[in-house]
Amino acid sequence: MEEVKFAAQEIRTLPDLCNQILHLRSTVLSDSSVKVMHRKLRLLQRSSFYLEIRLDEVPAAEGQQPLDTAVCSLTDERRLQRAMALGRTQVTLLLTVMGQLYQVINRSCRELEAFIMKYKQGLVDSDMAASMQQKIQQTRQHVHDFDTRLTRNCGPLNLQNQLATNTGNLHTLQLSALVSFKMPVIFDRVKSSVLSDGVHLFWEVACVSSKELYQMFEIHIESCHPTTADNAKLIYACQSYDLQLSLLEPDRNYKFSVIRVNAVNLLYGLWMDSIILKTLDISK
């Protein structure tokens, strides 16, 4: 008798359970929300991560370069290298976990949709309902973990030893290490233009309206159909957000890539944006 009563209670909660699923699929698990998660993950995978060393006594100034030479000279080299290794591990873990969370969330969306279909067909029993209730709780937690993982994994590193070299002074400088990141550099495909013998390239930092101070960029140029007269690859360095190039061959495809100039404190960041442009045909 008790088992029948329990089953009846479960059946009466099915509409509420389905309403929970429909609410999730229209809010944090809507198609647009899942696309935003995918875009966030892809941007992070293409971002550059750095190890910043700061004097605890001095707050970081806006626009300050991450690893100032003067501050770097105060660190113990072996401890600094261990901090770099720890930072790389933390970044790798961050990107791996976020990738796994996204896959789990995406798979959960399909499972929630399948449950709704079975419910409409009258194929849901109490065991399936209980399992789905647990799935909803897990999925909410996964979404929360995905949204907060970046904040938890980027920031101060928990180092076992102080980074500052012990000089025997009474007051040893307190240095802290933290992981920071910059969004990827991407070409502005609307503003970039071509001529018969050159191009005018524009680029920007994804999702960032202001320009980075002190930042150097590299522009890689490569002919898609090189001849013996062409250089295999040219690299230009500049501090601006655009570059005009000339002396290119007309009616030819060129591949252009842009990336930040590698810094000594770079932990992760090999991705570079590329664009193929064709110079104009002067015979037409």
HUZI-V577553 format. One record per residue. N is the residue number from 1. RES is the residue in one letter. PHI is phi in whole degrees, 0 to 359 (999 if undefined). NEAR is the number of other C-alpha atoms within 12 Angstrom. D_CENTER is the distance of its C-alpha to the mean C-alpha in Angstrom with 1 decimal. Layout:
# HUZI-V577553
n: (N N)
res: (RES RES)
phi: (PHI PHI)
near: (NEAR NEAR)
d_center: (D_CENTER D_CENTER)
This chain:
# HUZI-V577553
n: (1 2 3 4 5 6 7 8 9 10 11 12 13 14 15 16 17 18 19 20 21 22 23 24 25 26 27 28 29 30 31 32 33 34 35 36 37 38 39 40 41 42 43 44 45 46 47 48 49 50 51 52 53 54 55 56 57 58 59 60 61 62 63 64 65 66 67 68 69 70 71 72 73 74 75 76 77 78 79 80 81 82 83 84 85 86 87 88 89 90 91 92 93 94 95 96 97 98 99 100 101 102 103 104 105 106 107 108 109 110 111 112 113 114 115 116 117 118 119 120 121 122 123 124 125 126 127 128 129 130 131 132 133 134 135 136 137 138 139 140 141 142 143 144 145 146 147 148 149 150 151 152 153 154 155 156 157 158 159 160 161 162 163 164 165 166 167 168 169 170 171 172 173 174 175 176 177 178 179 180 181 182 183 184 185 186 187 188 189 190 191 192 193 194 195 196 197 198 199 200 201 202 203 204 205 206 207 208 209 210 211 212 213 214 215 216 217 218 219 220 221 222 223 224 225 226 227 228 229 230 231 232 233 234 235 236 237 238 239 240 241 242 243 244 245 246 247 248 249 250 251 252 253 254 255 256 257 258 259 260 261 262 263 264 265 266 267 268 269 270 271 272 273 274 275 276 277 278 279 280 281 282 283 284)
res: (M E E V K F A A Q E I R T L P D L C N Q I L H L R S T V L S D S S V K V M H R K L R L L Q R S S F Y L E I R L D E V P A A E G Q Q P L D T A V C S L T D E R R L Q R A M A L G R T Q V T L L L T V M G Q L Y Q V I N R S C R E L E A F I M K Y K Q G L V D S D M A A S M Q Q K I Q Q T R Q H V H D F D T R L T R N C G P L N L Q N Q L A T N T G N L H T L Q L S A L V S F K M P V I F D R V K S S V L S D G V H L F W E V A C V S S K E L Y Q M F E I H I E S C H P T T A D N A K L I Y A C Q S Y D L Q L S L L E P D R N Y K F S V I R V N A V N L L Y G L W M D S I I L K T L D I S K)
phi: (999 294 294 296 297 296 298 296 297 297 296 292 273 301 300 296 297 294 296 300 296 297 294 299 289 256 237 291 245 293 301 292 294 292 295 297 300 296 294 298 297 295 296 295 296 260 280 251 247 227 259 257 248 228 283 298 284 241 294 292 276 296 84 295 291 302 240 298 301 296 291 299 292 272 269 281 301 293 292 295 294 294 294 297 296 295 297 298 299 293 294 300 297 303 291 294 294 295 296 293 299 298 297 295 297 298 292 296 301 293 293 295 296 295 296 299 298 294 298 294 271 73 252 262 249 295 295 295 294 296 295 290 299 294 298 297 297 296 293 302 293 297 296 297 298 297 290 254 299 298 296 283 263 257 143 299 270 271 267 284 234 293 280 289 289 280 265 89 288 296 250 267 298 265 250 239 242 216 265 233 214 234 296 293 271 227 290 272 285 277 279 297 221 234 237 287 236 189 219 237 263 233 216 205 263 305 65 234 275 274 263 285 281 64 271 258 237 246 247 260 238 215 287 285 227 293 244 295 276 271 286 301 200 243 230 245 246 206 253 269 251 204 207 260 239 230 63 269 280 291 53 219 276 233 258 244 230 229 203 293 295 300 258 294 259 289 264 200 155 263 288 225 281 228 216 251 236 248 293 288 272 286 282 263)
near: (7 8 10 11 12 16 20 15 18 23 24 16 22 30 20 19 30 28 19 28 36 23 18 27 28 17 17 29 32 24 19 14 22 30 17 19 30 24 19 26 28 21 29 34 30 27 32 34 41 36 40 37 43 34 27 20 12 14 12 18 12 10 14 18 26 33 31 23 17 14 26 28 17 26 32 22 17 15 25 34 22 24 35 31 24 26 35 30 22 31 37 25 22 32 31 22 24 34 27 21 31 33 22 24 38 27 19 31 34 22 23 35 27 21 33 28 17 19 26 14 11 15 17 26 23 25 16 25 31 22 19 32 26 18 27 32 21 19 32 27 20 30 32 22 25 33 27 18 29 28 18 21 31 30 25 24 33 19 21 13 20 28 35 31 23 19 12 9 9 7 11 18 25 21 33 35 39 37 39 34 31 31 32 33 37 33 31 23 20 14 16 26 26 30 25 24 24 28 32 27 35 29 38 32 29 25 17 14 10 11 21 24 16 19 25 23 34 28 37 30 33 29 29 22 19 18 13 8 11 18 17 17 20 19 21 24 22 23 21 22 32 28 30 22 27 17 13 31 29 23 22 27 27 33 28 36 32 38 38 39 25 22 25 21 32 29 31 35 31 21 23 29 31 25 29 26 32 27 28 21 17 12 8 7)
d_center: (55.8 52.9 50.7 51.6 50.9 47.4 46.6 47.9 45.6 42.6 43.6 43.9 40.3 39.0 38.8 36.9 34.5 34.0 33.6 30.8 29.0 29.6 28.3 25.1 24.8 25.4 23.1 20.0 20.3 21.4 20.2 18.5 16.7 15.5 14.3 12.3 10.7 10.1 8.7 6.3 5.4 5.7 3.8 0.4 4.1 5.3 4.7 7.9 9.0 12.6 15.7 17.7 21.4 23.4 27.0 27.4 30.4 28.7 26.0 23.1 24.0 21.9 20.7 21.7 20.5 18.6 21.1 24.4 27.1 29.6 27.5 26.5 30.2 30.8 28.7 30.2 28.7 28.7 27.1 24.4 23.6 23.5 21.1 18.8 19.3 18.5 15.3 14.2 15.4 13.5 10.1 11.3 12.7 9.7 7.7 11.3 12.4 9.7 10.5 14.1 14.1 13.0 15.8 18.2 17.7 18.2 21.2 22.6 22.7 24.9 27.0 27.6 28.7 31.0 32.5 33.4 35.1 37.1 38.1 39.5 41.4 42.8 41.4 39.7 41.6 41.2 39.3 36.6 36.4 36.0 33.2 31.4 31.7 30.0 27.3 26.7 26.4 24.0 21.8 21.8 20.8 17.9 16.6 17.2 15.4 12.3 12.5 13.4 11.6 9.1 12.3 14.3 12.3 11.5 14.9 18.2 19.0 22.1 24.2 27.7 29.2 29.2 27.6 30.5 33.4 36.6 39.1 41.9 41.7 42.3 39.0 36.0 32.9 30.2 26.7 23.5 20.2 16.8 13.2 11.3 8.3 8.4 6.8 7.8 11.6 13.2 16.9 18.9 20.7 23.2 24.5 24.5 28.0 30.4 34.1 36.5 35.9 32.5 29.2 27.6 23.9 21.6 17.9 15.6 12.3 10.3 11.3 13.3 17.1 18.3 18.4 17.4 20.6 21.7 18.9 20.2 18.9 20.2 21.4 22.4 25.3 26.7 29.6 29.1 32.8 33.8 37.4 39.3 39.4 35.6 33.5 31.0 28.1 27.9 25.4 25.6 24.1 24.1 23.0 23.3 21.0 23.5 25.8 29.1 30.2 33.7 36.1 34.2 36.4 37.1 36.2 33.6 30.0 27.6 24.0 22.0 18.7 16.9 14.8 15.1 18.0 17.2 18.0 20.0 17.5 14.5 13.2 10.5 9.6 12.0 10.7 12.8 13.8 17.4 20.2 23.8 26.5 30.2 32.7 35.7 38.9 41.6 44.4 43.6)
